[in-house]
Amino acid sequence: MSIPYLAQADRQQKLEWLDGGTFSVLLDSAATGGQLTVGRFDVSEGEAPPFHMHTREDEVFMLIGGTALLWVGDEEMELSEGGIVYLPRNVPHGYRVTSATADLLMIATPGGIEGMFRQAGRDRATPRPPGFEISREALAAAADAYGQVVVGPPR
């Protein structure tokens, strides 16, 4: 059984993510009894994960600020500020930020996907190693460990 959990901003883990962006772990599976993960991306223009699908969780993305192109299967859509999308598991998808910056809220259920971000990313509370980047190999290994399937390059 889950219990209420308060995650103040100063206690949320911030991870360096793709292209120098930040993924903040707002609520993880430990805090929600495995029910969900809530995270927030603060990223720059051009940030785009590989085209991928989730095998373990359904995902909801809300674009709090900015604009992006979104691909779901073979369909391309524009996602504008305030737009929200539901991405069921096993549906290939990806996005590319088209504004100078973007603020995206992600909710995944059940929880656990935060482990992928923690494995491949870097905790911003620790010193940044010179030349740090998330290699394709590190991203692929983390994706595989957490039930993500990379089906193509970023779009």
C-alpha positions in Angstrom: 0.0 0.0 0.0 1.3 3.5 -0.9 1.4 6.3 1.6 1.2 10.0 0.9 4.6 11.4 -0.1 5.7 15.1 -0.4 8.7 15.8 -2.7 9.8 19.5 -2.3 11.8 20.9 -5.1 15.1 21.0 -3.1 14.8 17.3 -2.4 14.1 16.1 -6.0 17.0 14.4 -7.8 18.3 16.3 -10.8 20.1 14.3 -13.5 22.1 15.5 -16.5 20.4 14.0 -19.5 20.6 14.1 -23.3 22.3 17.1 -24.9 23.0 18.6 -21.5 19.4 18.8 -20.4 18.0 18.0 -17.0 15.7 15.3 -15.9 14.3 15.8 -12.4 12.9 12.8 -10.6 9.8 14.3 -8.9 8.3 11.0 -7.7 9.9 7.6 -8.1 8.6 4.1 -7.7 10.0 3.9 -4.2 7.8 6.9 -3.1 4.7 5.6 -4.9 4.8 1.9 -4.0 5.7 1.1 -7.6 2.6 2.8 -8.9 4.2 5.5 -11.0 7.1 7.7 -11.9 6.8 11.5 -12.3 9.7 13.4 -13.9 10.3 16.7 -15.5 12.6 17.5 -18.4 14.3 21.0 -18.9 15.8 20.8 -22.3 17.0 22.9 -25.2 16.2 23.1 -28.9 17.1 20.0 -30.8 17.0 17.6 -27.8 15.6 14.3 -29.1 15.8 10.8 -27.7 16.1 7.8 -30.0 12.8 6.5 -31.5 11.8 4.0 -28.9 9.0 2.1 -27.2 8.3 1.1 -23.6 7.5 -2.5 -22.9 6.7 -2.1 -19.1 4.9 1.2 -18.7 2.4 3.5 -20.3 3.6 7.2 -20.5 1.9 10.6 -20.5 3.8 13.6 -21.6 2.7 17.2 -21.1 4.5 20.1 -22.7 4.4 22.8 -20.0 6.4 25.2 -22.0 7.9 25.3 -25.5 7.1 23.4 -28.7 8.1 20.0 -30.1 7.5 17.6 -33.0 6.2 14.2 -31.9 6.2 11.0 -33.7 3.9 8.1 -32.7 4.3 5.1 -35.0 4.4 6.6 -38.5 2.4 9.7 -37.6 4.1 13.1 -37.1 2.3 15.8 -34.9 3.1 19.2 -33.5 3.0 19.4 -29.7 2.5 23.0 -28.4 2.5 24.5 -25.0 -0.1 22.9 -22.8 -0.4 19.9 -25.1 -0.6 16.4 -23.6 -0.2 13.0 -25.1 -0.9 9.4 -23.9 1.6 6.8 -25.1 0.6 3.2 -24.4 3.3 0.7 -23.9 4.7 -1.1 -27.1 3.9 2.0 -29.3 7.1 3.4 -30.9 7.5 7.1 -30.3 9.9 10.0 -30.1 10.1 13.8 -30.1 12.3 16.7 -31.0 12.2 20.0 -29.2 11.7 22.9 -31.7 11.6 25.9 -29.4 14.7 27.4 -27.7 13.8 25.5 -24.5 11.1 23.2 -23.4 9.7 22.1 -20.1 8.1 18.6 -20.3 6.3 16.7 -17.5 6.4 12.9 -17.8 4.2 10.4 -15.9 4.8 6.7 -16.4 2.8 3.9 -14.9 3.8 1.5 -13.3 6.9 3.2 -11.8 10.5 2.2 -12.4 11.6 4.0 -15.5 13.5 6.4 -13.3 16.1 3.7 -13.0 17.0 4.1 -16.7 17.6 7.8 -16.2 19.7 7.2 -13.1 21.8 4.5 -14.8 22.6 6.5 -18.0 22.5 10.0 -16.6 24.6 11.9 -14.1 23.4 13.2 -10.8 23.9 17.0 -10.9 24.7 17.0 -7.2 28.1 15.4 -8.0 31.0 17.1 -9.7 30.8 16.8 -13.5 33.6 14.7 -15.0 35.4 16.5 -17.8 33.9 15.7 -21.2 30.9 13.8 -19.7 28.3 12.7 -22.2 25.7 10.0 -22.4 27.1 7.6 -25.0 24.9 5.6 -27.3 26.2 2.5 -25.6 25.4 3.7 -22.1 21.9 4.8 -23.2 21.3 1.5 -25.0 22.4 -0.5 -21.9 20.2 1.5 -19.6 17.2 1.3 -22.0 17.6 -2.5 -22.2 17.9 -2.9 -18.4 14.6 -1.0 -18.0 12.4 -2.5 -20.7 12.9 0.2 -23.3 13.4 -0.8 -27.0 15.3 1.5 -29.2 13.8 1.1 -32.7 15.6 3.9 -34.5 17.7 7.0 -34.3 16.4 10.3 -33.1 14.1 12.0 -35.6 
